[in-house]
């Protein structure tokens, strides 16, 4: 497994890390976002979508489970499974069509549905370190 570590000192830098990953993503990839509430997962996702050429506003699909963006160079399926009570809810939204389709999936709170995730995912972990400042983030991308 290849790991890259980056440091971010602002929301703009976190967004840029996401944008760079979005630029390099390929059809069929699944990106898993890990991190506590408020670490910047949605900021990262907005940058990721920009990197994919998506110009429409991106928000967290907390109450809809999946948000679909089709205006980029390929579809982006943005999952937020924070409120999933049971993996069967993922089956109800037809997750397999997205996970094994032609677009890119980005899944926030992926650890809550770990039993249905394929092995070939890209893991992005965002952590805070208050000793480094309120806006500091450490971002690990593991492929």
C-alpha positions in Angstrom: 0.0 0.0 0.0 1.3 3.4 -1.0 0.7 6.2 1.5 1.1 10.0 1.0 1.0 12.4 3.9 0.2 16.1 3.4 -0.3 19.0 5.8 -2.9 21.7 5.4 -3.0 24.9 7.3 -6.3 26.3 5.8 -9.6 25.2 4.3 -8.2 26.3 0.9 -5.2 24.0 1.2 -7.5 21.1 2.2 -9.7 21.8 -0.8 -6.6 21.9 -3.1 -5.5 18.4 -1.9 -9.0 17.2 -2.8 -8.8 18.9 -6.2 -5.5 17.2 -7.0 -6.9 13.8 -6.1 -10.0 14.6 -8.2 -7.8 15.5 -11.2 -6.0 12.1 -11.1 -9.1 9.9 -10.4 -10.2 7.3 -12.8 -13.5 5.6 -13.6 -14.4 2.9 -11.2 -12.4 4.2 -8.3 -13.9 4.4 -4.8 -12.5 7.0 -2.4 -13.2 6.5 1.3 -13.1 9.6 3.6 -12.2 9.1 7.2 -12.2 11.7 10.0 -14.1 13.2 12.9 -16.9 15.7 12.5 -15.6 19.0 11.4 -12.2 17.9 10.1 -13.0 19.1 6.5 -14.3 16.1 4.7 -16.9 18.2 2.8 -14.3 20.9 2.0 -12.0 18.1 0.7 -15.0 16.7 -1.4 -15.7 20.2 -2.9 -12.1 20.3 -4.1 -12.3 16.7 -5.4 -15.4 17.6 -7.4 -13.6 20.6 -8.8 -10.8 18.4 -9.9 -13.3 16.2 -11.7 -14.6 19.3 -13.6 -17.8 19.6 -11.6 -18.9 23.2 -11.4 -22.3 22.8 -9.6 -22.4 23.4 -5.8 -21.4 20.4 -3.8 -22.9 19.7 -0.4 -22.9 16.7 2.0 -25.8 14.3 1.2 -26.4 13.6 4.9 -30.2 13.0 4.6 -30.2 11.5 1.1 -27.3 9.1 1.4 -26.0 9.7 -2.1 -25.7 12.9 -4.2 -25.1 12.4 -7.9 -23.0 14.9 -9.9 -22.9 14.3 -13.7 -21.5 17.6 -15.0 -17.8 16.6 -14.8 -15.6 14.4 -17.0 -17.4 11.4 -15.4 -20.1 11.0 -12.8 -19.3 11.5 -9.1 -21.4 9.6 -6.6 -21.0 11.3 -3.2 -22.2 9.1 -0.3 -22.5 10.2 3.3 -23.4 7.2 5.4 -23.2 8.8 8.8 -26.9 8.2 9.5 -27.0 4.7 8.1 -28.6 2.4 10.7 -28.1 -0.8 8.7 -26.1 -1.8 5.6 -29.4 -2.9 4.1 -30.1 0.9 3.5 -27.2 0.9 1.1 -28.8 -2.0 -0.8 -32.0 0.0 -1.0 -30.2 2.9 -2.7 -28.5 0.4 -5.1 -25.0 1.1 -4.0 -23.6 -1.7 -6.2 -24.7 0.2 -9.4 -22.5 3.1 -8.1 -19.6 1.2 -6.7 -19.2 -0.9 -9.8 -20.3 1.6 -12.4 -18.5 4.0 -14.7 -18.1 6.9 -12.3 -16.2 7.6 -9.1 -17.6 7.1 -5.6 -16.6 9.1 -2.7 -17.9 7.8 0.7 -17.9 9.7 3.9 -18.0 7.7 7.2 -17.1 4.6 5.2 -16.2 2.6 8.3 -19.9 2.3 9.0 -20.4 0.2 5.9 -17.0 -1.6 5.8 -18.5 -5.0 5.2 -19.7 -4.0 1.7 -16.6 -2.1 0.6 -14.4 -3.7 -2.1 -10.6 -4.1 -1.3 -9.4 -1.7 -4.0 -10.5 1.6 -2.4 -8.4 4.7 -1.9 -8.5 5.7 1.8 -8.2 9.4 2.8 -7.9 10.1 6.5 -8.1 13.7 7.7 -7.0 14.5 11.3 -6.7 17.6 13.4 -3.8 18.5 15.7 -4.8 21.5 17.8 -1.2 22.0 18.9 -0.5 22.9 15.2 -3.3 25.5 15.1 -7.1 25.4 14.6 -6.9 25.1 10.8 -4.2 22.5 10.7 -5.0 19.2 9.1 -2.9 16.1 8.4 -4.2 14.3 5.3 -3.1 10.7 4.5 -3.9 9.2 1.2 -3.4 5.4 1.0 -3.8 3.6 -2.3 
